């Protein structure tokens, strides 16, 4: 595809075999429709708007018929339909009034499909069969059919790979209006020549002007999307977009450990890939301030120093975390507002406002040479948000017109049908509980769920209760958000813990951390009776206002059961909701796809089951399977000029962090911890005189946490002495050999006699 220049007098001149056209000088009347089942090899001039076929047939007989007759463009059997533009609604823009250039989906208007080219017309040509019609007053259309070599025609349903003869190919070019989009790029010239020697050229134009990516050429760079975390799992979100020598990183989050990860506090991505390419990184861009999107940032910035871009609110929350671990003055922290265009080398990033369970959440539109790579981030379509800041739906529609080549969509709630309830729905449940409860009302939620915290304060003020806050992170966030105006605490509502004795239990409400059963959280310690600042009372009511993160369920239920034993009523499910999700349900996910109309789709922020259900949903929406990708951590999705594919594995994995704060707990350490927790530990001490090559005294066997048959330690001792007595003087002089032999004998003996696999530690003393 190549642009042509406009000459004086309205002439559009192309260089394709001398075919010229003049405005208004069309050979065929507007309203003719391409019989797409019979044509290939078209050469079409577009002048101020026209229509190009929806499908191209590749059957040999059809091709030969086209060659034999240049009259293959026939008068469409179209009828005139009275047309009221104000009455038309399109499915593409979610029910809004149709606009110039919109395609009206089936069932939206008289059961037909229309292409609206002129809202001022009174008639619109309509066709029954999935073809496009051109409005009669738009008289700027010229066509020319040329002969084609049947044997050389190849195409495919995704315009990437050869397809068998007879396959019908959907063409990406739907309409050629000025400012419309072809294959994800904007046509800026009013006169554009399109050559089609087989349908592939329409799907991937080689010389169009993109307002943000510059002039496209056959030498376009491969764009790689490399997930370092956050796909096939919940949490640890971190994704790289690379174009040439420029890299942007979207989010830098953590996840929580499973129960098998003894002593582990958090799990972060392996940053080897980023460290190896640190000179190419133009910035880390944060979608919002939840831990699964920002929590590993301090560990990345310990290794490399790169700019960090965040909204003002996100910046305020992460600053506290960074100050605890890094010299804040050495960091390059920058703020943005939704709608800003942030240049990052040859890439640019635009944050788009979305609603979520935390203020100033954003999707990220990364502009590349191949079009927009759109990260939805965590989102939902909440039309009555607590802060009255709606998702910028209009902007998503505008991005679709600019061209979204890839949508990376939140998929956490894809298995929930319908639409998610608004955050405001929680308010009634909170007020009802506070009115009904005779004792104190406690609420546990994420410390970063500012909208939920706001509603708790509002409900407490309306029911005459004072609010105390428990938990270091909750207290910090409350202070920051109040100072910046993101949280409004009603006057005289907030009290300190040591002031609670001044009020009756029926006048108190308490905010606390610990919604995920974290061992050191305030709520978990209260459930064990180990929290010195506050104890659970008979008659207390706890509202569990959160959703369990996968892997935390067992710890949460243990905490809830301990609270019940102490006489606390725990409400975790109620007819009037006390919790709503901040993630989009299935219909909202469909709406995002319809708004942005991406060419490729890949679900993220979900486990494999979520990815599977999401792709099934997209298939039902009409997406072909080859345009849907199931990503895995470390495997790049590569976008080229005419194809997309999964590349070779990059360095990737999980890094475990324990209470020491030092990343890198190894699998060997985890195995040892698991062995100690499950089967205990055996410590063996052997004294050796290496010069004489003999034992000094008897070996000592100590057992901790080992439960087996009576006399197990004595039996182990006897087996060990027997094995050591069988060693020669030369072998006893080799301390390493003695250590290995002792450990092996003890390990095998205990496994055989007691079916246990304790951790065996051998200490060899040189006397």
Order of alpha helices (4+ residues) and beta strands (2+ residues): beta-beta-beta-beta-beta-beta-alpha-beta-beta-beta-beta-beta-beta-beta-beta-beta-alpha-beta-beta-beta-beta-beta-beta-beta-beta-alpha-beta-alpha-alpha-beta-alpha-beta-beta-beta-beta-beta-alpha-beta-alpha-beta-alpha-beta-alpha-beta-alpha-beta-alpha-beta-alpha-beta-beta-alpha-beta-beta-beta-beta-beta-alpha-beta-beta-beta-alpha-alpha-alpha-beta
